[in-house]
Amino acid sequence: MMRIVIFLCFLIPIKVFSTEAVTAQDVGALYIYQVKADINEVKSAIEMAIVNQGLLISNTLHLSDMLNRTGQELGFTTPVYQFAEAVEFCSAKLAHQMAQLHPANLATCPLTISFYTTPDDNKMVSIAFRKVQLIGESATVTAVSQAVTQLLKTIIDEAIDGL
């Protein structure tokens, strides 16, 4: 009987979780997460996490393709990225809240999450987003900024947890 139990344990796929939680590094104008993973799995996980928030991805920017294509002509001979993309999306509710604070906050939309690998370590994926800096005279500027930041962090946390 014990042999059957042991045999069945080997048939069950086991996901090994890291004991360290992946957290955002606050590096001034950006938050950056780093995770050891396949870049395509990270991309899919981010896209799914955005959709799970009820949001629609409006655009995908193929940044490494553009930079690699134009780098030689512009005198940049060393590629910075192995792979780099960014996804753009917006929350209508947060866009309305930001616009109510000041019409110029429209420049904050769409929200963008970028993810990339470098040529020296294509298994370490960095995920980054810009800090939200809203303007307005309302006392709710901080609350709306925090709500936008929390949405971005929630999306990334869900994506990383799903890997």
N, CA, C and O of each residue as an XYZ file, in Angstrom:
652
protein
N       0.827     -1.198      0.000
C       0.000      0.000      0.000
C       0.869      1.259      0.000
O       0.581      2.215     -0.721
N       1.931      1.258      0.809
C       2.814      2.414      0.897
C       3.471      2.689     -0.453
O       3.656      3.850     -0.819
N       3.826      1.644     -1.199
C       4.445      1.825     -2.514
C       3.487      2.514     -3.480
O       3.911      3.320     -4.308
N       2.222      2.205     -3.379
C       1.230      2.837     -4.253
C       1.125      4.324     -3.943
O       1.067      5.148     -4.855
N       1.100      4.668     -2.668
C       1.030      6.075     -2.261
C       2.255      6.831     -2.757
O       2.128      7.936     -3.285
N       3.424      6.258     -2.594
C       4.658      6.902     -3.051
C       4.638      7.049     -4.567
O       5.015      8.096     -5.094
N       4.204      6.014     -5.267
C       4.126      6.059     -6.721
C       3.184      7.175     -7.172
O       3.507      7.920     -8.097
N       2.022      7.296     -6.526
C       1.056      8.333     -6.888
C       1.607      9.730     -6.634
O       1.295     10.663     -7.374
N       2.416      9.880     -5.603
C       3.020     11.184     -5.314
C       3.924     11.639     -6.455
O       4.001     12.833     -6.745
N       4.601     10.707     -7.098
C       5.474     11.058     -8.218
C       4.682     11.412     -9.472
O       5.202     12.091    -10.358
N       3.455     10.971     -9.556
C       2.625     11.276    -10.714
C       2.000     12.660    -10.636
O       1.610     13.223    -11.659
N       1.902     13.202     -9.457
C       1.280     14.506     -9.263
C       2.312     15.591     -9.536
O       3.351     15.625     -8.876
N       2.049     16.483    -10.501
C       3.006     17.556    -10.749
C       3.053     18.503     -9.552
O       2.024     18.899     -9.005
N       4.251     18.845     -9.174
C       4.444     19.707     -8.012
C       5.096     20.996     -8.466
O       6.108     20.968     -9.166
N       4.526     22.124     -8.075
C       5.118     23.418     -8.367
C       5.920     23.837     -7.144
O       5.399     23.874     -6.029
N       7.174     24.149     -7.360
C       8.043     24.553     -6.265
C       7.990     26.069     -6.164
O       8.286     26.773     -7.130
N       7.621     26.559     -5.018
C       7.526     27.993     -4.805
C       8.778     28.492     -4.111
O       9.323     27.826     -3.232
N       9.218     29.646     -4.507
C      10.361     30.276     -3.867
C       9.935     30.752     -2.487
O       8.791     31.162     -2.288
N      10.855     30.695     -1.538
C      10.532     31.187     -0.203
C      10.607     32.713     -0.162
O      10.111     33.342      0.772
N      11.231     33.300     -1.181
C      11.324     34.753     -1.231
C      10.211     35.314     -2.096
O      10.015     34.868     -3.227
N       9.487     36.281     -1.579
C       8.455     36.939     -2.368
C       9.121     37.948     -3.296
O      10.101     38.595     -2.927
N       8.583     38.075     -4.495
C       9.089     39.064     -5.436
C       8.392     40.376     -5.116
O       7.163     40.450     -5.131
N       9.165     41.400     -4.831
C       8.588     42.695     -4.491
C       9.129     43.767     -5.423
O      10.174     43.601     -6.053
N       8.410     44.846     -5.493
C       8.808     45.961     -6.344
C       9.980     46.698     -5.722
O      10.003     46.964     -4.521
N      10.948     47.021     -6.562
C      12.039     47.892     -6.136
C      11.659     49.308     -6.548
O      11.365     49.565     -7.715
N      11.667     50.207     -5.603
C      11.389     51.612     -5.873
C      12.705     52.255     -6.293
O      13.597     52.444     -5.466
N      12.831     52.594     -7.581
C      14.091     53.147     -8.086
C      13.916     54.584     -8.575
O      14.496     54.979     -9.586
N      13.127     55.344     -7.863
C      12.932     56.746     -8.231
C      11.685     56.931     -9.069
O      10.577     56.988     -8.533
N      11.853     57.025    -10.380
C      10.725     57.270    -11.275
C       9.970     55.999    -11.643
O       8.900     56.061    -12.248
N      10.527     54.847    -11.278
C       9.949     53.563    -11.676
C       9.857     52.595    -10.505
O      10.543     52.740     -9.493
N       8.992     51.608    -10.673
C       9.009     50.406     -9.839
C       9.477     49.278    -10.753
O       9.014     49.165    -11.887
N      10.396     48.442    -10.261
C      10.911     47.329    -11.050
C      10.819     46.041    -10.236
O      11.230     45.992     -9.076
N      10.276     45.010    -10.861
C      10.237     43.662    -10.295
C      11.207     42.817    -11.115
O      11.421     43.085    -12.297
N      11.791     41.803    -10.495
C      12.618     40.858    -11.236
C      12.223     39.444    -10.845
O      12.022     39.136     -9.670
N      12.116     38.592    -11.858
C      11.708     37.212    -11.630
C      12.431     36.305    -12.630
O      12.563     36.638    -13.808
N      12.892     35.162    -12.139
C      13.494     34.153    -13.022
C      12.348     33.409    -13.699
O      11.599     32.684    -13.044
N      12.215     33.589    -15.001
C      11.112     32.960    -15.727
C      11.353     33.092    -17.222
O      12.258     33.799    -17.664
N      10.535     32.405    -17.979
C      10.552     32.533    -19.427
C       9.798     33.804    -19.811
O       8.690     34.036    -19.327
N      10.386     34.623    -20.673
C       9.790     35.912    -21.033
C       8.403     35.749    -21.655
O       7.521     36.568    -21.398
N       8.194     34.722    -22.456
C       6.877     34.525    -23.073
C       5.818     34.144    -22.043
O       4.653     34.518    -22.180
N       6.221     33.403    -21.014
C       5.286     33.083    -19.936
C       4.943     34.331    -19.132
O       3.798     34.512    -18.718
N       5.935     35.190    -18.912
C       5.689     36.448    -18.201
C       4.731     37.321    -19.007
O       3.782     37.881    -18.460
N       4.984     37.433    -20.305
C       4.109     38.231    -21.172
C       2.669     37.731    -21.089
O       1.748     38.522    -20.892
N       2.475     36.433    -21.239
C       1.124     35.857    -21.173
C       0.478     36.089    -19.812
O      -0.713     36.387    -19.728
N       1.262     35.951    -18.752
C       0.730     36.146    -17.394
C       0.311     37.594    -17.169
O      -0.716     37.850    -16.540
N       1.096     38.546    -17.677
C       0.733     39.964    -17.541
C      -0.537     40.252    -18.331
O      -1.442     40.915    -17.825
N      -0.612     39.764    -19.557
C      -1.809     39.984    -20.370
C      -3.046     39.402    -19.687
O      -4.101     40.035    -19.674
N      -2.924     38.216    -19.126
C      -4.058     37.582    -18.448
C      -4.449     38.369    -17.199
O      -5.636     38.534    -16.919
N      -3.473     38.849    -16.454
C      -3.763     39.612    -15.237
C      -4.478     40.925    -15.569
O      -5.353     41.360    -14.820
N      -4.115     41.550    -16.674
C      -4.798     42.779    -17.104
C      -6.252     42.466    -17.438
O      -7.160     43.167    -16.993
N      -6.468     41.427    -18.212
C      -7.825     41.018    -18.585
C      -8.628     40.635    -17.346
O      -9.819     40.933    -17.267
N      -7.991     39.977    -16.378
C      -8.679     39.587    -15.146
C      -9.161     40.787    -14.340
O     -10.060     40.653    -13.510
N      -8.575     41.956    -14.576
C      -9.031     43.181    -13.912
C     -10.183     43.831    -14.682
O     -10.664     44.899    -14.303
N     -10.620     43.187    -15.757
C     -11.710     43.731    -16.570
C     -11.237     44.807    -17.529
O     -12.031     45.633    -17.979
N      -9.952     44.803    -17.845
C      -9.373     45.834    -18.703
C      -9.005     45.251    -20.060
O      -8.846     44.040    -20.211
N      -8.875     46.126    -21.035
C      -8.547     45.732    -22.394
C      -7.173     46.281    -22.761
O      -6.899     47.463    -22.555
N      -6.319     45.433    -23.300
C      -5.007     45.888    -23.769
C      -5.222     46.622    -25.084
O      -5.756     46.056    -26.038
N      -4.805     47.884    -25.131
C      -5.020     48.682    -26.334
C      -3.864     48.592    -27.318
O      -4.046     48.842    -28.509
N      -2.669     48.235    -26.831
C      -1.518     48.189    -27.720
C      -0.393     47.389    -27.072
O      -0.252     47.357    -25.850
N       0.393     46.751    -27.912
C       1.628     46.111    -27.471
C       2.770     46.752    -28.243
O       2.767     46.763    -29.474
N       3.733     47.280    -27.527
C       4.894     47.931    -28.135
C       6.034     46.927    -28.196
O       6.436     46.381    -27.168
N       6.550     46.682    -29.378
C       7.645     45.731    -29.592
C       8.961     46.511    -29.546
O       9.574     46.780    -30.579
N       9.377     46.864    -28.348
C      10.477     47.802    -28.157
C      11.827     47.251    -28.585
O      12.600     47.962    -29.227
N      12.130     46.001    -28.245
C      13.436     45.459    -28.643
C      13.531     45.345    -30.157
O      14.598     45.580    -30.724
N      12.447     44.993    -30.818
C      12.465     44.927    -32.285
C      12.824     46.284    -32.878
O      13.673     46.375    -33.765
N      12.179     47.334    -32.388
C      12.426     48.679    -32.898
C      13.854     49.127    -32.604
O      14.535     49.651    -33.486
N      14.309     48.924    -31.373
C      15.654     49.370    -30.996
C      16.733     48.574    -31.725
O      17.737     49.141    -32.156
N      16.534     47.279    -31.861
C      17.516     46.459    -32.578
C      17.553     46.810    -34.063
O      18.616     46.778    -34.683
N      16.407     47.142    -34.630
C      16.321     47.490    -36.047
C      16.985     48.837    -36.341
O      17.617     49.003    -37.384
N      16.845     49.787    -35.432
C      17.349     51.145    -35.689
C      18.702     51.434    -35.048
O      19.339     52.432    -35.388
N      19.147     50.591    -34.139
C      20.367     50.857    -33.380
C      21.604     51.058    -34.223
O      22.338     52.025    -34.017
N      21.855     50.170    -35.164
C      23.051     50.257    -36.004
C      23.099     51.580    -36.763
O      24.143     52.231    -36.814
N      21.978     51.978    -37.348
C      21.928     53.220    -38.129
C      22.177     54.451    -37.270
O      22.669     55.466    -37.761
N      21.838     54.363    -35.994
C      21.986     55.510    -35.100
C      23.274     55.464    -34.285
O      23.508     56.342    -33.454
N      24.105     54.461    -34.508
C      25.390     54.382    -33.826
C      25.380     53.627    -32.511
O      26.354     53.686    -31.760
N      24.306     52.924    -32.220
C      24.225     52.119    -30.998
C      24.467     50.662    -31.385
O      23.553     49.969    -31.832
N      25.694     50.209    -31.209
C      26.069     48.885    -31.712
C      25.837     47.756    -30.714
O      25.783     46.591    -31.106
N      25.701     48.080    -29.443
C      25.494     47.051    -28.424
C      24.022     47.011    -28.032
O      23.501     47.992    -27.501
N      23.344     45.890    -28.284
C      21.936     45.800    -27.897
C      21.772     45.801    -26.374
O      22.540     45.162    -25.655
N      20.776     46.516    -25.907
C      20.479     46.585    -24.474
C      19.567     45.433    -24.066
O      19.683     44.904    -22.961
N      18.664     45.049    -24.956
C      17.648     44.049    -24.635
C      17.774     42.814    -25.516
O      18.073     42.907    -26.706
N      17.543     41.671    -24.915
C      17.332     40.441    -25.676
C      15.900     40.460    -26.204
O      15.638     40.126    -27.359
N      14.979     40.862    -25.321
C      13.557     40.950    -25.651
C      12.967     42.046    -24.783
O      13.225     42.090    -23.580
N      12.184     42.925    -25.372
C      11.529     43.981    -24.591
C      10.216     44.367    -25.261
O      10.169     44.667    -26.454
N       9.166     44.353    -24.471
C       7.862     44.801    -24.933
C       7.192     45.577    -23.810
O       7.602     45.514    -22.651
N       6.155     46.307    -24.183
C       5.329     47.004    -23.201
C       3.879     46.866    -23.640
O       3.576     46.884    -24.833
N       2.997     46.730    -22.675
C       1.568     46.675    -22.973
C       0.910     47.928    -22.412
O       1.229     48.391    -21.316
N      -0.019     48.459    -23.201
C      -0.755     49.660    -22.807
C      -2.219     49.296    -22.585
O      -2.799     48.501    -23.325
N      -2.799     49.896    -21.551
C      -4.194     49.637    -21.213
C      -4.680     50.791    -20.359
O      -3.882     51.599    -19.883
N      -5.987     50.870    -20.164
C      -6.520     51.954    -19.340
C      -7.743     51.468    -18.574
O      -8.495     50.612    -19.041
N      -7.918     52.024    -17.408
C      -9.116     51.801    -16.607
C      -9.995     53.039    -16.771
O      -9.588     54.140    -16.399
N     -11.187     52.870    -17.320
C     -12.078     54.012    -17.526
C     -12.375     54.721    -16.207
O     -12.396     55.950    -16.148
N     -12.604     53.948    -15.156
C     -12.913     54.546    -13.852
C     -11.751     55.412    -13.365
O     -11.951     56.555    -12.953
N     -10.532     54.857    -13.417
C      -9.379     55.635    -12.957
C      -9.098     56.810    -13.885
O      -8.673     57.869    -13.422
N      -9.327     56.644    -15.188
C      -9.126     57.753    -16.131
C     -10.066     58.908    -15.800
O      -9.659     60.070    -15.831
N     -11.320     58.594    -15.483
C     -12.269     59.645    -15.084
C     -11.814     60.323    -13.792
O     -11.851     61.549    -13.684
N     -11.387     59.527    -12.819
C     -10.938     60.105    -11.548
C      -9.728     61.012    -11.755
O      -9.649     62.087    -11.160
N      -8.781     60.583    -12.599
C      -7.597     61.405    -12.857
C      -7.978     62.690    -13.586
O      -7.467     63.760    -13.257
N      -8.872     62.597    -14.574
C      -9.290     63.775    -15.336
C     -10.043     64.771    -14.462
O      -9.932     65.981    -14.661
N     -10.815     64.265    -13.489
C     -11.530     65.156    -12.576
C     -10.566     65.986    -11.733
O     -10.873     67.120    -11.367
N      -9.403     65.419    -11.426
C      -8.405     66.150    -10.647
C      -7.810     67.291    -11.450
O      -7.652     68.402    -10.944
N      -7.478     67.012    -12.713
C      -6.942     68.033    -13.621
C      -6.970     67.454    -15.032
O      -6.566     66.309    -15.232
N      -7.440     68.224    -16.014
C      -7.524     67.706    -17.381
C      -6.183     67.212    -17.944
O      -6.166     66.307    -18.778
N      -5.073     67.789    -17.504
C      -3.758     67.384    -18.015
C      -3.358     65.977    -17.569
O      -2.444     65.385    -18.143
N      -4.027     65.442    -16.560
C      -3.720     64.074    -16.122
C      -4.032     63.040    -17.200
O      -3.684     61.867    -17.063
N      -4.693     63.483    -18.277
C      -4.937     62.610    -19.414
C      -3.622     62.033    -19.955
O      -3.612     60.945    -20.531
N      -2.532     62.752    -19.772
C      -1.218     62.288    -20.241
C      -0.777     61.006    -19.540
O       0.128     60.322    -20.018
N      -1.397     60.678    -18.428
C      -1.054     59.457    -17.693
C      -1.619     58.213    -18.374
O      -1.100     57.113    -18.184
N      -2.669     58.378    -19.159
C      -3.272     57.242    -19.868
C      -2.691     57.138    -21.266
O      -2.443     58.171    -21.888
N      -2.467     55.970    -21.778
C      -2.746     54.691    -21.140
C      -1.670     54.330    -20.124
O      -0.553     54.846    -20.165
N      -2.028     53.444    -19.224
C      -1.052     52.894    -18.288
C      -0.189     51.903    -19.056
O      -0.658     51.265    -19.998
N       1.062     51.774    -18.657
C       2.001     50.918    -19.384
C       2.782     50.049    -18.411
O       3.272     50.525    -17.387
N       2.891     48.779    -18.741
C       3.775     47.856    -18.025
C       4.762     47.317    -19.054
O       4.365     46.780    -20.088
N       6.048     47.465    -18.762
C       7.073     46.941    -19.666
C       7.714     45.712    -19.042
O       7.722     45.548    -17.822
N       8.248     44.857    -19.894
C       8.944     43.656    -19.418
C      10.053     43.360    -20.411
O       9.888     43.514    -21.621
N      11.195     42.929    -19.866
C      12.351     42.753    -20.742
C      13.367     41.790    -20.147
O      13.385     41.521    -18.946
N      14.213     41.282    -21.040
C      15.395     40.523    -20.648
C      16.590     41.183    -21.318
O      16.454     41.862    -22.336
N      17.749     40.975    -20.736
C      18.977     41.532    -21.299
C      19.788     40.409    -21.947
O      19.584     39.238    -21.628
N      20.705     40.756    -22.856
C      21.495     39.718    -23.526
C      22.319     38.857    -22.569
O      22.565     37.687    -22.862
N      22.750     39.408    -21.433
C      23.585     38.626    -20.516
C      22.791     37.692    -19.609
O      23.389     36.806    -18.997
N      21.469     37.849    -19.493
C      20.680     36.946    -18.650
C      19.244     36.903    -19.163
O      18.384     37.640    -18.681
N      18.993     36.039    -20.140
C      17.657     36.011    -20.726
C      16.648     35.211    -19.901
O      15.511     35.030    -20.335
N      17.046     34.729    -18.715
C      16.107     34.047    -17.819
C      15.663     34.944    -16.663
O      14.748     34.587    -15.921
N      16.302     36.102    -16.505
C      15.879     37.070    -15.488
C      15.030     38.122    -16.199
O      15.534     38.922    -16.987
N      13.739     38.102    -15.904
C      12.821     39.037    -16.537
C      12.578     40.203    -15.586
O      12.251     40.010    -14.415
N      12.742     41.404    -16.103
C      12.420     42.609    -15.342
C      11.069     43.118    -15.822
O      10.779     43.118    -17.019
N      10.255     43.547    -14.877
C       8.928     44.093    -15.163
C       8.893     45.468    -14.512
O       9.199     45.604    -13.327
N       8.522     46.487    -15.281
C       8.607     47.846    -14.741
C       7.382     48.674    -15.122
O       6.726     48.429    -16.134
N       7.099     49.661    -14.274
C       6.105     50.675    -14.615
C       6.499     52.000    -13.982
O       7.187     52.057    -12.963
N       6.027     53.081    -14.641
C       6.324     54.436    -14.163
C       5.491     54.763    -12.934
O       4.336     54.354    -12.813
N       6.107     55.514    -12.021
C       5.342     56.021    -10.881
C       4.329     57.041    -11.382
O       4.591     57.799    -12.316
N       3.191     57.041    -10.752
C       2.121     57.953    -11.130
C       2.332     59.290    -10.424
O       2.443     59.348     -9.200
N       2.383     60.347    -11.202
C       2.545     61.705    -10.676
C       1.377     62.541    -11.200
O       1.458     63.089    -12.299
N       0.315     62.642    -10.442
C      -0.861     63.390    -10.869
C      -0.804     64.817    -10.351
O      -0.141     65.109     -9.355
N      -1.510     65.700    -11.045
C      -1.607     67.086    -10.587
C      -3.063     67.394    -10.267
O      -3.979     66.688    -10.689
N      -3.246     68.451     -9.520
C      -4.580     68.884     -9.147
C      -4.566     69.480     -7.759
O      -3.642     69.249     -6.979
N      -5.583     70.238     -7.457
C      -5.654     70.904     -6.160
C      -6.504     70.138     -5.159
O      -6.692     70.574     -4.023
N      -6.999     69.030     -5.579
C      -7.883     68.265     -4.716
C      -7.090     67.444     -3.708
O      -5.961     67.029     -3.968
N      -7.696     67.224     -2.571
C      -7.077     66.375     -1.550
C      -7.075     64.911     -1.980
O      -6.430     64.076     -1.345
N      -7.793     64.600     -3.053
C      -7.870     63.210     -3.506
C      -6.747     62.821     -4.470
O      -6.712     61.681     -4.933
N      -5.828     63.743     -4.784
C      -4.714     63.426     -5.684
C      -3.941     62.218     -5.162
O      -3.636     61.299     -5.922
N      -3.627     62.217     -3.879
C      -2.866     61.107     -3.299
C      -3.657     59.807     -3.377
O      -3.100     58.764     -3.720
N      -4.931     59.857     -3.068
C      -5.755     58.643     -3.089
C      -5.864     58.064     -4.497
O      -5.778     56.848     -4.673
N      -6.050     58.914     -5.494
C      -6.162     58.426     -6.871
C      -4.813     57.895     -7.349
O      -4.756     56.858     -8.011
N      -3.734     58.592     -7.023
C      -2.387     58.113     -7.382
C      -2.133     56.739     -6.775
O      -1.602     55.849     -7.439
N      -2.510     56.572     -5.527
C      -2.322     55.280     -4.862
C      -3.186     54.193     -5.498
O      -2.758     53.043     -5.596
N      -4.389     54.544     -5.927
C      -5.272     53.564     -6.571
C      -4.683     53.090     -7.904
O      -4.743     51.904     -8.225
N      -4.118     54.019     -8.673
C      -3.497     53.649     -9.947
C      -2.279     52.763     -9.693
O      -2.107     51.731    -10.341
N      -1.440     53.173     -8.748
C      -0.249     52.385     -8.408
C      -0.647     51.001     -7.919
O      -0.022     50.008     -8.289
N      -1.673     50.930     -7.099
C      -2.124     49.635     -6.579
C      -2.632     48.736     -7.697
O      -2.384     47.530     -7.681
N      -3.342     49.308     -8.669
C      -3.807     48.516     -9.808
C      -2.618     47.906    -10.550
O      -2.629     46.717    -10.865
N      -1.602     48.709    -10.827
C      -0.419     48.216    -11.540
C       0.296     47.128    -10.739
O       0.699     46.106    -11.296
N       0.452     47.348     -9.435
C       1.106     46.344     -8.590
C       0.280     45.058     -8.512
O       0.839     43.961     -8.525
N      -1.030     45.188     -8.433
C      -1.910     44.016     -8.377
C      -1.779     43.180     -9.645
O      -1.715     41.952     -9.582
N      -1.741     43.845    -10.786
C      -1.590     43.137    -12.060
C      -0.274     42.371    -12.086
O      -0.240     41.196    -12.450
N       0.808     43.040    -11.699
C       2.122     42.390    -11.735
C       2.200     41.265    -10.707
O       2.721     40.191    -11.006
N       1.691     41.500     -9.503
C       1.703     40.445     -8.481
C       0.935     39.212     -8.953
O       1.399     38.085     -8.780
N      -0.236     39.424     -9.546
C      -1.025     38.297    -10.052
C      -0.265     37.562    -11.156
O      -0.262     36.332    -11.206
N       0.373     38.323    -12.032
C       1.137     37.704    -13.121
C       2.273     36.847    -12.574
O       2.468     35.714    -13.015
N       3.016     37.381    -11.624
C       4.147     36.646    -11.049
C       3.657     35.421    -10.285
O       4.252     34.347    -10.380
N       2.571     35.581     -9.525
C       2.018     34.444     -8.778
C       1.551     33.330     -9.707
O       1.554     32.160     -9.327
N       1.150     33.689    -10.921
C       0.655     32.703    -11.873
C       1.739     31.958    -12.635
O       1.450     31.028    -13.388
N       2.976     32.364    -12.438
C       4.081     31.703    -13.163
C       4.400     30.342    -12.572
O       5.298     29.653    -13.057
